[in-house]
Amino acid sequence: MSRSKERPARGGLRGWGGVAGMAAACAVTAAVTLLPLARHGGGAAGADVRGGGAVTADRARAEECTEPEASLPASSADGPSIEKIKERGKLIAGVDQNSFRWGYRNPAARELEGFDIDLVRAIAKDVLGDPDAVIFRAIPTNQRIAALENDRVDVVVRTMTINCKRLEQVSFSTAYFQAGQQVLAPKGSTITGYDASLKGKRVCSAEGSTAYEALEKKSFGALYKDDFEGTERDRDLLTVPNQLDCLVRLQLGEVDAVVTDNALAAGQAAQDPAVELKGTAPFTTEYYGVATKKGADDLVARVNKVLVDYRAGGDNSPWMKSYGKWLEAGLPGIEGPPAPKYRGD
């Protein structure tokens, strides 16, 4: 949870309305710890399968890092990480439960649904023969890497951008989605995009996100960093543990805009018709990958094999079917998944 009391809201809730909105705000703030969501049993995830050679190779890749999206060749071979998952009989996946259309809990069915959830089930089906053989664990944005490092999950499938900095800490599959950073703000706002219109505005981003890194590089005079950032006195107002907390801050009138992936922002705009994406296009190009513990090469290669099958079939591929079901309404015009890149290509 936030480490200190929040200041009073400066305006009524927009989009969700009154009591329902406040309940949502509390629910989101409460979701900052790892929570087992599925009805399956618990258990520690993932062995440390790193050998000296794998660690050295990963470190060299991160240091050179000219193509962070290049991953290991696809393979269906078993290894230490796959064997541990099979012995357990469950894949433990770190996911979001608050990102509409990506990973969220359907209030009617009380089941996790979304584009990322479909991919997790495809991995479980390939490795274990059962798409339901999954333990879902909800993790906030700023705990994705820690969840892997501390063996809480086998994989993180949570709109996680592949980049050089993260490659120093985790391993990634090939890219399964292309996104980019964009500004989300109220429809009546004077903010026009990631530009000079942000000067003096309070802008929210998630801790450990690529949005925060973008603001560090160029903020256009926006206020984007909390006082006492990273200390016990940090109020988690402009930088928050979980990305969806930014939407709540926006609805409460505590911030003027949000910087986040356009893919996530499109889902948030669908949730709240009072907000919209600003600017004509994203100002970055980013790729989502499935993250594993660093050096879990057999699991990375197996996920890449799953992704080969997931992309195959053109308009009838599992990827396109999932896109059509969850994302096309908010992100129209995408013709297919990004092509995979492999090391040595």
Secondary structure, DSSP 8 states (H G I E B T S, - for coil): --SS-----SS---SS-HHHHHHHHHHHHHTTS-EE-SSS-----------HHHHHHHHHHHHH-S-TTEE--------HHHHHHHHHTSEEEEE-SEETTTEEEETTTTEEESHHHHHHHHHHHHHHS-TT-EEEEE--GGGHHHHHHTTS-SEE-SS-B--HHHHTTEEEEEEEEEE-EEEEEETT-S--SSSGGGTT-BEEEETT-HHHHHHHH--TT-B-S-TTTTSTT---SSEESSTHHHHHHHHHTS-SEEEEEHHHHHHHHHH-TTEEEESSS-SS-EEEEEEEETT-HHHHHHHHHHHHHHHTTGGGSHHHHHHHHHTTTTSTT--S----EETT-
